[in-house]
C-alpha cells in the first residue's frame, strides 16, 4: 500500500519503520493505513510525517480508524481556517527597492 501511494519501492529503512510501528509501538495495521491516508490527503508523502500522525494519535488516545478520521477531519478544517483567516499582506517600504538605473 505504501509503495503504491509513494509510487516507488520502499527502502529497507522505511520497511524497518513499518516493522517498528507494528512490533515495538504495537500500532494497529488499520491505524497505520489511516495515517498513510491522512498523509496523502495533506500531500505529505514521507515517513516522518506519518510517524508524527501516529504519535499524535497515540498521545490523544485515538485507537480506531473512525476516531482517526474524525480527528483528521477536524485537523484539516483547522488548517483551512488558519489559511483563510490570514491578515492582509504586510506592506513593505518600497523606497528601499527604488531602481536608480531607470528614469522616471
Backbone as a printed PyTorch tensor [residue, N CA C, xyz], in Angstrom:
tensor([[[  0.8200,  -1.1900,   0.0000],
         [  0.0000,   0.0000,   0.0000],
         [  0.8740,   1.2680,   0.0000]],

        [[  1.9210,   1.2520,   0.8250],
         [  2.8360,   2.3910,   0.8640],
         [  3.5130,   2.5980,  -0.4840]],

        [[  3.9840,   1.5090,  -1.0730],
         [  4.6670,   1.6130,  -2.3630],
         [  3.7340,   2.1570,  -3.4340]],

        [[  2.4800,   1.7630,  -3.3640],
         [  1.5020,   2.2440,  -4.3390],
         [  1.2990,   3.7520,  -4.1840]],

        [[  1.1550,   4.2240,  -2.9490],
         [  0.9420,   5.6520,  -2.7100],
         [  2.1960,   6.4790,  -2.9960]],

        [[  3.3600,   5.9380,  -2.6300],
         [  4.6110,   6.6560,  -2.8470],
         [  5.0570,   6.5920,  -4.3080]],

        [[  4.5550,   5.5950,  -5.0380],
         [  4.9300,   5.4440,  -6.4420],
         [  6.3440,   4.9330,  -6.6400]],

        [[  6.8460,   4.2100,  -5.6420],
         [  8.2040,   3.6700,  -5.7210],
         [  8.3480,   2.5470,  -4.7020]],

        [[  9.3730,   1.7050,  -4.8690],
         [  9.6160,   0.6780,  -3.8370],
         [ 10.1060,   1.3210,  -2.5410]],

        [[  9.7870,   0.7000,  -1.4300],
         [ 10.2400,   1.2110,  -0.1380],
         [ 11.6990,   0.8360,   0.1060]],

        [[ 12.3830,   1.7050,   0.7940],
         [ 13.7730,   1.4210,   1.1740],
         [ 13.7640,   0.4750,   2.3720]],

        [[ 14.8780,  -0.2080,   2.6320],
         [ 14.9570,  -1.0590,   3.8260],
         [ 14.6780,  -0.2780,   5.1180]],

        [[ 15.1260,   0.9640,   5.1750],
         [ 14.8730,   1.8080,   6.3440],
         [ 13.3690,   2.0400,   6.5330]],

        [[ 12.6520,   2.2930,   5.4390],
         [ 11.2120,   2.5330,   5.5130],
         [ 10.4630,   1.2690,   5.9340]],

        [[ 10.9140,   0.1220,   5.4240],
         [ 10.3040,  -1.1470,   5.8190],
         [ 10.5350,  -1.3850,   7.3060]],

        [[ 11.7170,  -1.0620,   7.7840],
         [ 12.0300,  -1.1880,   9.2080],
         [ 11.1370,  -0.2670,  10.0410]],

        [[ 10.8700,   0.9240,   9.5270],
         [  9.9660,   1.8570,  10.2080],
         [  8.5840,   1.2440,  10.4050]],

        [[  8.0660,   0.6330,   9.3690],
         [  6.7520,  -0.0070,   9.4480],
         [  6.7910,  -1.1380,  10.4760]],

        [[  7.8710,  -1.9250,  10.4610],
         [  8.0040,  -3.0080,  11.4370],
         [  8.0610,  -2.4880,  12.8660]],

        [[  8.7090,  -1.3650,  13.0810],
         [  8.7670,  -0.7610,  14.4160],
         [  7.3650,  -0.3410,  14.8520]],

        [[  6.6090,   0.2820,  13.9370],
         [  5.2460,   0.6830,  14.2660],
         [  4.4150,  -0.5340,  14.6920]],

        [[  4.5950,  -1.6290,  13.9760],
         [  3.8070,  -2.8330,  14.2630],
         [  4.2820,  -3.5660,  15.5120]],

        [[  5.5810,  -3.7980,  15.6250],
         [  6.1150,  -4.6640,  16.6740],
         [  6.4000,  -3.9340,  17.9840]],

        [[  7.1520,  -2.8630,  17.9140],
         [  7.5680,  -2.1800,  19.1400],
         [  6.5010,  -1.2210,  19.6650]],

        [[  5.8990,  -0.4670,  18.7630],
         [  4.9000,   0.5220,  19.1900],
         [  3.4900,  -0.0620,  19.2140]],

        [[  3.3630,  -1.2770,  18.7170],
         [  2.0970,  -2.0090,  18.7140],
         [  0.9460,  -1.2080,  18.1140]],

        [[  1.2310,  -0.5580,  16.9970],
         [  0.1980,   0.1620,  16.2640],
         [ -0.6430,  -0.8440,  15.4810]],

        [[ -1.9260,  -0.6010,  15.3980],
         [ -2.8120,  -1.4390,  14.6030],
         [ -2.5490,  -1.1800,  13.1170]],

        [[ -2.4970,  -2.2220,  12.2930],
         [ -2.3090,  -2.0240,  10.8540],
         [ -3.3360,  -1.0690,  10.2450]],

        [[ -4.5740,  -1.1440,  10.7230],
         [ -5.6130,  -0.2560,  10.1910],
         [ -5.2950,   1.2090,  10.4930]],

        [[ -4.7100,   1.4760,  11.6730],
         [ -4.3460,   2.8580,  12.0090],
         [ -3.1540,   3.3340,  11.1840]],

        [[ -2.2410,   2.4230,  10.8980],
         [ -1.0980,   2.7890,  10.0480],
         [ -1.6010,   3.1620,   8.6530]],

        [[ -2.5520,   2.3860,   8.1450],
         [ -3.1420,   2.7080,   6.8320],
         [ -3.8760,   4.0420,   6.8850]],

        [[ -4.5710,   4.2890,   7.9950],
         [ -5.2850,   5.5620,   8.1390],
         [ -4.3080,   6.7340,   8.1920]],

        [[ -3.1660,   6.5410,   8.8430],
         [ -2.1480,   7.5930,   8.9000],
         [ -1.5740,   7.8490,   7.5100]],

        [[ -1.3850,   6.7950,   6.7530],
         [ -0.9250,   6.9490,   5.3670],
         [ -1.9540,   7.7550,   4.5800]],

        [[ -3.2210,   7.4290,   4.7670],
         [ -4.2990,   8.1460,   4.0660],
         [ -4.2770,   9.6290,   4.4300]],

        [[ -4.1050,   9.9340,   5.7200],
         [ -4.0280,  11.3310,   6.1590],
         [ -2.8620,  12.0550,   5.4910]],

        [[ -1.7180,  11.3870,   5.4430],
         [ -0.5390,  11.9940,   4.8120],
         [ -0.8010,  12.2750,   3.3400]],

        [[ -1.4530,  11.3300,   2.6720],
         [ -1.7930,  11.5210,   1.2480],
         [ -2.7210,  12.7180,   1.0960]],

        [[ -3.7360,  12.8180,   1.9560],
         [ -4.6800,  13.9370,   1.8760],
         [ -3.9930,  15.2780,   2.1050]],

        [[ -2.9750,  15.2730,   2.9470],
         [ -2.2430,  16.5110,   3.2280],
         [ -1.1210,  16.7670,   2.2170]],

        [[ -0.9070,  15.8020,   1.3170],
         [  0.1410,  15.9630,   0.3110],
         [  1.5400,  15.8300,   0.8730]],

        [[  1.6850,  15.0760,   1.9620],
         [  2.9920,  14.9260,   2.6170],
         [  3.3610,  13.4510,   2.6610]],

        [[  3.9360,  12.9750,   1.5910],
         [  4.2800,  11.5590,   1.4850],
         [  5.6870,  11.3030,   2.0060]],

        [[  5.8190,  11.3200,   3.3160],
         [  7.0930,  10.9350,   3.8980],
         [  6.8500,  10.2680,   5.2530]],

        [[  7.7860,   9.4300,   5.6350],
         [  7.6220,   8.6160,   6.8350],
         [  7.6480,   9.4390,   8.1160]],

        [[  8.3860,  10.5390,   8.1370],
         [  8.4170,  11.3710,   9.3390],
         [  7.0270,  11.9340,   9.6200]],

        [[  6.3580,  12.3650,   8.5830],
         [  5.0200,  12.9270,   8.7430],
         [  4.0530,  11.8590,   9.2450]],

        [[  4.1150,  10.6780,   8.6610],
         [  3.2450,   9.5790,   9.0750],
         [  3.5530,   9.1960,  10.5230]],

        [[  4.8180,   9.1690,  10.8830],
         [  5.2070,   8.8600,  12.2500],
         [  4.6400,   9.8870,  13.2250]],

        [[  4.6770,  11.1550,  12.8600],
         [  4.1230,  12.2090,  13.7100],
         [  2.6150,  12.0320,  13.8890]],

        [[  1.9390,  11.6570,  12.8000],
         [  0.4950,  11.4110,  12.8870],
         [  0.2260,  10.2970,  13.8930]],

        [[  0.9470,   9.1890,  13.7570],
         [  0.7420,   8.0510,  14.6500],
         [  1.0460,   8.4150,  16.1010]],

        [[  2.1000,   9.1760,  16.3280],
         [  2.4480,   9.5910,  17.6990],
         [  1.3690,  10.5130,  18.2890]],

        [[  0.8780,  11.4120,  17.4620],
         [ -0.1790,  12.3250,  17.9090],
         [ -1.4410,  11.5450,  18.2800]],

        [[ -1.8040,  10.5890,  17.4610],
         [ -2.9950,   9.7860,  17.7420],
         [ -2.8200,   8.9990,  19.0330]],

        [[ -1.6310,   8.4400,  19.2230],
         [ -1.3710,   7.6630,  20.4400],
         [ -1.4610,   8.5680,  21.6660]],

        [[ -0.9040,   9.7590,  21.5550],
         [ -0.9240,  10.7280,  22.6470],
         [ -2.3590,  11.1370,  22.9980]],

        [[ -3.2130,  11.2300,  21.9750],
         [ -4.6000,  11.6400,  22.1940],
         [ -5.5290,  10.4640,  22.4650]],

        [[ -4.9920,   9.2490,  22.5050],
         [ -5.8050,   8.0830,  22.8170],
         [ -6.6650,   7.5870,  21.6750]],

        [[ -6.3210,   7.9450,  20.4600],
         [ -7.0830,   7.5010,  19.2910],
         [ -6.7010,   6.0620,  18.9950]],

        [[ -7.7190,   5.1820,  18.9990],
         [ -7.4570,   3.7540,  18.8340],
         [ -8.1970,   3.1210,  17.6700]],

        [[ -9.1600,   3.8300,  17.0910],
         [ -9.9180,   3.2530,  15.9780],
         [ -9.7590,   4.1220,  14.7410]],

        [[-10.0290,   3.5220,  13.6050],
         [ -9.9470,   4.2480,  12.3360],
         [-10.9860,   5.3660,  12.3160]],

        [[-12.1650,   5.1100,  12.8600],
         [-13.2080,   6.1370,  12.8910],
         [-12.7750,   7.3410,  13.7240]],

        [[-12.1710,   7.1020,  14.8670],
         [-11.6500,   8.2070,  15.6810],
         [-10.5790,   8.9690,  14.9090]],

        [[ -9.7350,   8.2440,  14.1960],
         [ -8.6750,   8.8670,  13.4040],
         [ -9.2720,   9.7280,  12.2980]],

        [[-10.3170,   9.2280,  11.6520],
         [-10.9730,  10.0040,  10.5780],
         [-11.5530,  11.2980,  11.1260]],

        [[-12.2270,  11.1930,  12.2710],
         [-12.8160,  12.3910,  12.8770],
         [-11.7290,  13.4060,  13.2510]],

        [[-10.6550,  12.9170,  13.8310],
         [ -9.5530,  13.8080,  14.2100],
         [ -8.9360,  14.4470,  12.9660]],

        [[ -8.7290,  13.6610,  11.9230],
         [ -8.1690,  14.1880,  10.6820],
         [ -9.0590,  15.2340,  10.0540]],

        [[-10.3560,  15.0000,  10.0920],
         [-11.3060,  15.9620,   9.5230],
         [-11.2320,  17.2920,  10.2790]],

        [[-11.2040,  17.2230,  11.6110],
         [-11.0960,  18.4340,  12.4250],
         [ -9.7810,  19.1530,  12.1410]],

        [[ -8.7040,  18.3710,  12.0240],
         [ -7.3930,  18.9650,  11.7640],
         [ -7.3910,  19.7070,  10.4290]],

        [[ -7.9160,  19.0510,   9.3910],
         [ -7.9320,  19.6890,   8.0660],
         [ -8.8120,  20.9210,   8.0540]],

        [[ -9.9260,  20.8890,   8.7540],
         [-10.7890,  22.0680,   8.8380],
         [-10.0580,  23.2060,   9.5400]],

        [[ -9.2850,  22.8730,  10.5640],
         [ -8.4860,  23.8850,  11.2570],
         [ -7.4370,  24.4770,  10.3520]],

        [[ -6.8420,  23.6440,   9.4980],
         [ -5.8340,  24.1310,   8.5480],
         [ -6.4670,  25.0990,   7.5640]],

        [[ -7.6700,  24.7850,   7.0780],
         [ -8.3460,  25.6590,   6.1170],
         [ -8.6760,  26.9840,   6.7810]],

        [[ -9.1690,  26.9460,   8.0210],
         [ -9.4910,  28.1850,   8.7370],
         [ -8.2440,  29.0250,   8.9460]],

        [[ -7.1330,  28.3870,   9.3070],
         [ -5.8920,  29.1250,   9.5430],
         [ -5.3870,  29.8040,   8.2910]],

        [[ -5.5070,  29.1590,   7.1410],
         [ -5.0010,  29.7640,   5.9140],
         [ -5.9720,  30.8060,   5.3720]],

        [[ -7.2730,  30.6320,   5.6070],
         [ -8.2350,  31.5910,   5.0750],
         [ -8.3790,  32.8210,   5.9590]],

        [[ -7.9840,  32.7280,   7.2090],
         [ -8.1480,  33.8570,   8.1120],
         [ -6.8600,  34.6620,   8.2700]],

        [[ -5.9480,  34.5050,   7.3300],
         [ -4.7000,  35.2620,   7.4350],
         [ -4.9790,  36.7410,   7.1940]],

        [[ -4.1910,  37.5610,   7.8280],
         [ -4.3530,  39.0020,   7.7110],
         [ -3.9080,  39.4530,   6.3280]],

        [[ -4.2810,  40.6760,   5.9900],
         [ -3.8570,  41.2120,   4.7010],
         [ -2.3350,  41.3070,   4.6930]],

        [[ -1.7550,  41.1860,   3.5110],
         [ -0.2960,  41.1870,   3.4440],
         [  0.2960,  42.4750,   4.0220]],

        [[  1.4310,  42.3320,   4.6570],
         [  2.1160,  43.4730,   5.2430],
         [  2.7320,  44.2890,   4.1160]],

        [[  2.5160,  45.6080,   4.1860],
         [  3.0660,  46.4690,   3.1430],
         [  4.5380,  46.7180,   3.4320]],

        [[  5.3400,  46.5590,   2.3870],
         [  6.7760,  46.7970,   2.5360],
         [  7.1000,  48.2280,   2.1670]],

        [[  8.1700,  48.7150,   2.7140],
         [  8.6610,  50.0420,   2.3630],
         [  9.3610,  49.9260,   1.0210]],

        [[  8.6800,  50.3580,  -0.0410],
         [  9.2270,  50.1960,  -1.3880],
         [ 10.3200,  51.2040,  -1.7030]],

        [[ 10.5130,  52.1970,  -0.8660],
         [ 11.5580,  53.1740,  -1.1350],
         [ 12.9390,  52.5240,  -1.1330]],

        [[ 13.0640,  51.4240,  -0.4020],
         [ 14.3420,  50.7240,  -0.3620],
         [ 14.6410,  50.0070,  -1.6710]],

        [[ 13.6020,  49.7730,  -2.4550],
         [ 13.7480,  48.9950,  -3.6780],
         [ 13.6860,  49.8540,  -4.9270]],

        [[ 13.9030,  51.1460,  -4.7960],
         [ 13.8450,  52.0420,  -5.9520],
         [ 14.9610,  51.6840,  -6.9310]],

        [[ 14.5990,  51.5790,  -8.1830],
         [ 15.5600,  51.2470,  -9.2160],
         [ 16.1770,  52.5600,  -9.7250]],

        [[ 17.3820,  52.8420,  -9.2930],
         [ 18.0720,  54.0830,  -9.6270],
         [ 18.5660,  54.1110, -11.0600]],

        [[ 18.5710,  52.9720, -11.7200],
         [ 19.0630,  52.9200, -13.0820],
         [ 17.9940,  53.3220, -14.1100]],

        [[ 16.7420,  53.2340, -13.7160],
         [ 15.6670,  53.5960, -14.6290],
         [ 15.2270,  55.0310, -14.3530]],

        [[ 14.9400,  55.7340, -15.4540],
         [ 14.4760,  57.1220, -15.2960],
         [ 12.9730,  57.1150, -15.0790]],

        [[ 12.4990,  58.1670, -14.4240],
         [ 11.0530,  58.2760, -14.2110],
         [ 10.4100,  58.9240, -15.3720]]])
